[in-house]
Amino acid sequence: MWEKTKHFAVNEDGQGMTEYGLILALVAVVAAAALTPLGTAIKAKFNDVVTHLGGTPAP
């Protein structure tokens, strides 16, 4: 029984996939956090253009 437990503790077969999953999740969170303010800034610029052209800006 001890040998099976020891083998399970040092077995690292799925470690790489787990690390890639964590990195992918971190990249997704950073991308979402960076793109949210960028989207707001782009919307504001489009609303400025629409206003200068005489239209009604989006809410």
C-alpha positions as CSV (number, residue, x, y, z in Angstrom):
1,M,0.0,0.0,0.0
2,W,2.8,2.4,0.9
3,E,4.4,1.9,-2.5
4,K,1.2,2.8,-4.4
5,T,0.8,6.0,-2.3
6,K,4.5,6.9,-2.8
7,H,4.1,6.4,-6.6
8,F,0.9,8.5,-6.7
9,A,2.7,11.3,-4.8
10,V,5.7,11.5,-7.2
11,N,3.7,10.9,-10.4
12,E,3.7,14.1,-12.5
13,D,1.9,13.0,-15.6
14,G,-0.9,15.5,-15.5
15,Q,1.1,18.4,-14.1
16,G,1.9,20.0,-17.4
17,M,-1.7,20.1,-18.6
18,T,-2.8,21.6,-15.3
19,E,-0.1,24.3,-15.5
20,Y,-1.2,25.2,-19.1
21,G,-4.8,25.4,-17.9
22,L,-3.9,27.8,-15.1
23,I,-1.8,30.0,-17.5
24,L,-4.7,30.0,-20.0
25,A,-7.1,31.1,-17.2
26,L,-4.7,33.9,-16.1
27,V,-4.3,35.1,-19.7
28,A,-8.1,35.2,-20.1
29,V,-8.6,37.2,-16.9
30,V,-5.9,39.7,-17.8
31,A,-7.3,40.1,-21.4
32,A,-10.8,40.7,-20.0
33,A,-9.5,43.2,-17.5
34,A,-7.5,45.1,-20.2
35,L,-10.2,45.0,-22.9
36,T,-13.1,46.3,-20.7
37,P,-11.6,49.9,-20.3
38,L,-10.5,49.8,-24.0
39,G,-14.0,49.0,-25.1
40,T,-15.3,51.9,-23.0
41,A,-12.8,54.3,-24.6
42,I,-13.6,53.1,-28.1
43,K,-17.3,53.6,-27.5
44,A,-16.7,57.1,-26.2
45,K,-14.7,57.9,-29.4
46,F,-17.5,56.6,-31.6
47,N,-20.0,58.7,-29.7
48,D,-17.8,61.8,-30.2
49,V,-17.8,61.1,-34.0
50,V,-21.5,60.6,-34.1
51,T,-22.1,63.8,-32.1
52,H,-19.9,65.8,-34.4
53,L,-21.7,64.4,-37.5
54,G,-25.0,65.5,-36.0
55,G,-26.3,62.1,-34.8
56,T,-27.5,60.9,-31.5
57,P,-24.8,59.0,-29.5
58,A,-25.5,55.5,-28.2
59,P,-26.3,55.1,-24.5
